[in-house]
Amino acid sequence: MKSMFKSYTAAEKSSFVGKVCVVKSGHVTSDFGQAEYEDGGAGMLFDVRADVAYGIKKGDSVMLVSYDEAEGCYQIKKIN
C-alpha cells in the first residue's frame, strides 16, 4: 500500500552557510539581528550576528558565514 504522507528530512542549520540573505531587522549587532533567506516558498528568517562596526542594516545583502550551535545564530558578512 502506498503511503498517504510524504516525509522529508529537515535541513541541517549548517547547510545554509554560504547562502545569501537580506537583513530584515533595522540593524545587526553582536547581540541582535535577523535576515531572510528566500527559498522559493515562504522564506526562512534566521537570527544573525555581526560586529556593529560593519554597519549592516535593513535591506543589506549578507552571506551566512558560520553557524553558532550554542547561540542558535549565524555570523554574517555584508556582500553589497
ZIKA-V789085 format. One record per helix or strand. SS is the DSSP state (~ for helix, > for strand). FROM is the first residue (numbers start at 1). TO is the last residue. Records with the same first field share a line. If there is no record, write none. Layout:
BEGIN
SS=FROM-TO  FROM-TO
END
This chain:
BEGIN
~=13-16  52-54
>=20-23  27-27  34-37  44-49  57-57  61-68  73-78
END
